[in-house]
Amino acid sequence: MTVLFECTYGDERYVGLGIPAADAPLRLYPALGVELAKMVREFGHDETLLRDALTADRSPVDVPVSEISAVRMRPPLLPEHVGDALVSGFMMTHNVKADATVPDQPNWFVKGLGDVLKVPGQPLSVPADAVAVTEEAEVVLVYVDDEDAVPRYAGYTFGNDLTDIGLFKRHAGHLSYAKLCDTAVAPWLHLGAPPSSVTGEVTIERAGEVAWKAGFTTGTDALHYDLDTMVSRLFSYRSLHHPGRVHYVFIGADRSSFHGGFRTEHGDRVVLDFTSHGVTLSNPLAWAR
């Protein structure tokens, strides 16, 4: 399966292939002003064509290990203008949490525009008056609206749908506010179909020590609802669409540290290890002041 990422290096935009290995040189290809989202939309059905389009007639740039820290990863397919990205998701979709009173379609929420997307290492901001904040390890589907504003599936990545679950538990009608926290996403865009099974581990560190740890399971096999039905019904609302808009859709999470009785604090570091797919997200939490 092809994995793509986009980054900046020396104030220039580049595209890379694969998940970079730790402590290894990084090969990048000049973006040359080409919109990656448009290329994925046009050639994503054929990974060979897409690879050729990204690399043909473009001299690669090899970044030595000593300069890797100068490379800045970007959320996958993030538009130049953050207002052209919509970040949203479904809640209580997994078999372990599904609401039996909602038989056909789970609740949907909006997290924000493209500026709520953070990459590993960046702080995740939550409201100053948050009640009880928890991590949610999730698969994130990425769609790009074409010239006719029709959403086209581009691929998937992984994310942390940080949520003020305490606010939601206090009043279920306040879900829309509870979701207005930053979210971390992996820079790597996987071009295949959404994964059926994803397993991993959450670790929460406090003052450099492990404060809480547990495993999680997600993926389409863990869903109580049919994913295609969920997405098609959501995207049937034309008001969501605009040519070129990129959608990041979180499809729900397994139980979290909150369900395990743990309460996060300002300065805690949340590490999500999506072990089955070789992806790790590590971000500190920052209560707004």
C-alpha positions as CSV (number, residue, x, y, z in Angstrom):
1,M,0.0,0.0,0.0
2,T,1.3,3.5,-0.9
3,V,1.8,5.9,1.9
4,L,2.3,9.6,1.2
5,F,3.3,12.6,3.3
6,E,3.9,16.3,2.7
7,C,6.4,18.5,4.6
8,T,8.5,21.6,4.4
9,Y,12.2,21.7,4.4
10,G,14.3,24.8,3.9
11,D,11.1,26.9,3.3
12,E,10.2,24.6,0.3
13,R,7.3,22.2,0.0
14,Y,8.1,18.5,-0.6
15,V,6.3,15.2,-1.0
16,G,7.6,11.9,0.4
17,L,6.7,8.2,0.0
18,G,6.3,5.7,2.8
19,I,6.6,6.1,6.6
20,P,10.1,7.3,7.3
21,A,12.3,5.0,9.4
22,A,13.8,6.4,12.6
23,D,17.4,7.6,12.4
24,A,17.5,7.2,8.6
25,P,18.0,9.7,5.7
26,L,14.8,11.0,4.3
27,R,14.1,11.2,0.5
28,L,11.8,14.0,-0.6
29,Y,10.5,15.1,-4.0
30,P,9.8,18.8,-4.8
31,A,6.1,19.6,-4.8
32,L,6.7,22.3,-7.5
33,G,3.5,24.0,-6.6
34,V,1.3,21.0,-7.5
35,E,-1.7,20.5,-5.2
36,L,-1.2,17.1,-3.7
37,A,-4.9,16.7,-2.9
38,K,-5.8,17.2,-6.5
39,M,-3.2,14.6,-7.7
40,V,-4.5,12.0,-5.1
41,R,-8.0,12.7,-6.3
42,E,-7.1,12.2,-9.9
43,F,-4.6,9.3,-9.7
44,G,-5.4,7.7,-6.3
45,H,-7.3,4.9,-8.0
46,D,-4.0,3.7,-9.6
47,E,-1.0,3.8,-7.2
48,T,1.5,3.3,-10.0
49,L,0.2,6.4,-11.8
50,L,0.3,8.4,-8.7
51,R,3.8,7.4,-7.8
52,D,4.9,8.3,-11.3
53,A,3.2,11.7,-11.2
54,L,4.9,12.5,-7.9
55,T,8.4,11.4,-8.8
56,A,8.8,11.7,-12.6
57,D,11.2,14.4,-13.8
58,R,11.7,15.6,-10.2
59,S,15.2,15.3,-8.8
60,P,14.9,13.9,-5.2
61,V,16.4,15.7,-2.2
62,D,18.0,13.5,0.4
63,V,17.9,14.9,3.9
64,P,20.7,13.6,6.1
65,V,19.9,12.3,9.6
66,S,21.7,15.3,11.0
67,E,19.1,17.6,9.4
68,I,15.9,15.6,10.0
69,S,14.9,18.0,12.8
70,A,14.6,20.8,10.2
71,V,11.8,18.9,8.3
72,R,8.3,20.0,9.3
73,M,5.6,17.5,8.6
74,R,2.1,18.6,7.7
75,P,-1.3,17.0,8.2
76,P,-2.1,15.0,5.1
77,L,-3.6,17.0,2.2
78,L,-4.0,20.1,4.4
79,P,-5.1,22.9,2.1
80,E,-3.1,26.1,2.0
81,H,-6.1,28.0,3.5
82,V,-7.2,26.2,6.7
83,G,-10.8,27.4,6.1
84,D,-10.9,24.9,3.2
85,A,-10.6,22.0,5.6
86,L,-13.5,20.6,7.7
87,V,-12.6,18.3,10.7
88,S,-15.5,16.3,12.0
89,G,-16.5,12.8,13.2
90,F,-18.9,10.3,14.6
91,M,-19.4,9.4,18.2
92,M,-20.3,6.1,20.0
93,T,-19.8,4.1,16.9
94,H,-17.9,1.1,18.4
95,N,-19.6,-2.0,19.5
96,V,-18.4,-1.4,23.1
97,K,-20.0,2.0,23.2
98,A,-22.9,2.1,20.7
99,D,-26.1,3.7,21.7
100,A,-28.9,1.1,21.2
101,T,-31.4,3.9,20.9
102,V,-29.8,5.1,17.7
103,P,-30.4,2.2,15.3
104,D,-29.1,3.4,12.0
105,Q,-26.8,6.5,12.2
106,P,-24.5,7.6,15.1
107,N,-24.3,11.3,16.2
108,W,-22.0,13.5,14.2
109,F,-20.0,16.5,15.4
110,V,-17.6,19.2,14.1
111,K,-14.2,19.8,15.7
112,G,-13.3,22.8,13.7
113,L,-11.4,23.9,10.6
114,G,-7.9,22.9,9.4
115,D,-6.1,24.8,12.2
116,V,-7.3,22.3,14.9
117,L,-5.1,19.7,13.2
118,K,-1.8,19.2,14.9
119,V,1.1,16.8,14.0
120,P,3.0,14.7,16.5
121,G,5.1,16.8,18.9
122,Q,2.8,19.8,18.8
123,P,0.8,20.8,21.9
124,L,-2.9,20.0,21.9
125,S,-4.9,22.9,23.3
126,V,-8.1,22.4,25.3
127,P,-10.5,25.1,26.8
128,A,-9.4,26.6,30.2
129,D,-12.6,25.4,31.9
130,A,-12.5,21.8,30.5
131,V,-14.1,19.4,32.9
132,A,-12.4,16.1,32.1
133,V,-10.3,15.7,28.9
134,T,-9.6,12.3,27.4
135,E,-7.8,10.9,24.4
136,E,-9.6,9.0,21.7
137,A,-7.4,6.8,19.3
138,E,-9.2,6.7,16.0
139,V,-9.0,6.0,12.2
140,V,-9.4,9.3,10.3
141,L,-10.9,9.2,6.8
142,V,-9.8,11.8,4.3
143,Y,-12.0,13.0,1.4
144,V,-11.5,15.7,-1.2
145,D,-14.4,17.5,-2.9
146,D,-13.9,17.5,-6.7
147,E,-14.7,20.4,-9.1
148,D,-18.4,19.5,-8.8
149,A,-18.2,19.5,-5.0
150,V,-18.5,15.7,-5.0
151,P,-16.5,14.1,-2.1
152,R,-13.9,11.6,-3.3
153,Y,-12.2,9.2,-0.9
154,A,-8.4,9.8,-0.8
155,G,-7.2,7.5,2.0
156,Y,-6.9,7.3,5.8
157,T,-4.6,8.3,8.6
158,F,-4.8,8.0,12.4
159,G,-5.7,10.6,15.0
160,N,-6.3,11.6,18.6
161,D,-9.9,13.0,18.9
162,L,-9.2,14.9,22.1
163,T,-12.5,15.4,23.9
164,D,-13.9,17.1,27.1
165,I,-15.8,14.0,28.0
166,G,-16.6,15.4,31.4
167,L,-18.6,18.2,29.8
168,F,-20.5,15.7,27.7
169,K,-21.2,13.4,30.6
170,R,-22.5,16.4,32.6
171,H,-24.9,17.4,29.8
172,A,-25.2,15.2,26.6
173,G,-26.5,18.3,24.7
174,H,-23.1,19.9,25.1
175,L,-21.3,17.4,22.9
176,S,-20.7,20.1,20.3
177,Y,-18.7,22.1,22.9
178,A,-16.9,19.0,24.3
179,K,-15.4,18.3,20.9
180,L,-13.8,21.8,20.4
181,C,-10.3,20.7,21.4
182,D,-7.3,20.4,19.1
183,T,-6.7,17.0,17.5
184,A,-3.5,15.3,16.5
185,V,-3.2,13.5,13.2
186,A,-0.4,11.4,11.7
187,P,1.2,13.0,8.6
188,W,1.0,9.7,6.7
189,L,-1.8,9.2,4.2
190,H,-2.5,5.6,3.5
191,L,-4.1,5.2,0.1
192,G,-5.9,2.0,0.7
193,A,-9.4,1.2,2.0
194,P,-10.1,1.9,5.6
195,P,-8.5,-0.7,7.8
196,S,-10.7,-3.5,9.2
197,S,-8.6,-4.0,12.3
198,V,-6.2,-1.6,14.2
199,T,-4.7,-2.5,17.5
200,G,-2.4,-0.4,19.8
201,E,-1.7,1.1,23.1
202,V,-2.3,4.4,24.9
203,T,0.4,5.7,27.3
204,I,-0.1,8.9,29.3
205,E,3.1,10.3,30.8
206,R,3.2,12.8,33.7
207,A,6.4,14.5,34.8
208,G,8.3,12.0,32.6
209,E,6.7,8.9,34.3
210,V,4.0,6.5,33.0
211,A,0.8,7.5,34.7
212,W,-1.6,5.3,32.8
213,K,-1.5,2.7,30.1
214,A,-3.9,0.4,28.2
215,G,-4.6,-1.2,24.9
216,F,-7.2,-0.3,22.3
217,T,-8.9,-1.8,19.3
218,T,-10.5,0.1,16.4
219,G,-11.1,-0.3,12.7
220,T,-14.2,-1.1,10.7
221,D,-14.6,-4.5,12.3
222,A,-15.1,-2.8,15.7
223,L,-17.9,-0.6,14.4
224,H,-21.6,-1.1,15.3
225,Y,-22.6,0.7,12.2
226,D,-21.9,0.1,8.5
227,L,-19.2,2.6,7.6
228,D,-20.3,3.2,4.0
229,T,-23.8,4.0,5.2
230,M,-22.5,6.4,7.8
231,V,-20.4,8.3,5.4
232,S,-22.8,8.4,2.5
233,R,-25.6,9.7,4.7
234,L,-23.3,12.4,6.1
235,F,-22.1,13.5,2.7
236,S,-25.6,13.6,1.3
237,Y,-25.9,17.1,2.9
238,R,-24.7,19.4,0.1
239,S,-24.1,22.2,2.5
240,L,-20.9,20.5,3.7
241,H,-19.3,20.6,0.2
242,H,-17.3,23.0,-1.8
243,P,-14.9,22.4,-4.7
244,G,-11.4,21.6,-3.2
245,R,-12.6,21.2,0.4
246,V,-10.8,18.5,2.3
247,H,-12.7,16.5,4.9
248,Y,-11.1,14.8,7.9
249,V,-13.7,12.4,9.4
250,F,-13.0,10.6,12.7
251,I,-14.9,7.3,12.8
252,G,-15.0,6.7,16.6
253,A,-12.9,5.2,19.3
254,D,-12.6,2.3,21.8
255,R,-12.8,3.1,25.5
256,S,-10.3,5.6,26.8
257,S,-8.4,6.6,29.9
258,F,-11.5,8.4,31.2
259,H,-13.4,5.1,31.2
260,G,-10.4,3.6,33.1
261,G,-10.9,6.1,35.9
262,F,-7.9,8.3,34.9
263,R,-8.0,12.1,34.7
264,T,-5.6,14.0,32.4
265,E,-3.9,17.3,33.5
266,H,-2.1,20.2,31.9
267,G,1.3,19.1,30.8
268,D,0.5,15.4,30.4
269,R,1.9,13.8,27.3
270,V,-0.4,11.4,25.4
271,V,1.2,8.7,23.3
272,L,-0.9,6.7,20.9
273,D,0.9,3.8,19.5
274,F,-1.1,2.3,16.5
275,T,1.1,-0.8,16.8
276,S,-0.5,-2.8,14.0
277,H,0.3,0.0,11.5
278,G,3.6,1.3,12.8
279,V,2.3,4.8,13.6
280,T,2.8,6.7,16.8
281,L,1.3,10.0,17.9
282,S,2.9,11.8,20.9
283,N,1.6,15.2,22.0
284,P,1.5,17.2,25.2
285,L,-1.8,18.6,26.5
286,A,-2.1,22.3,27.2
287,W,-5.0,23.9,29.0
288,A,-5.7,27.3,27.6
289,R,-4.8,30.2,29.9
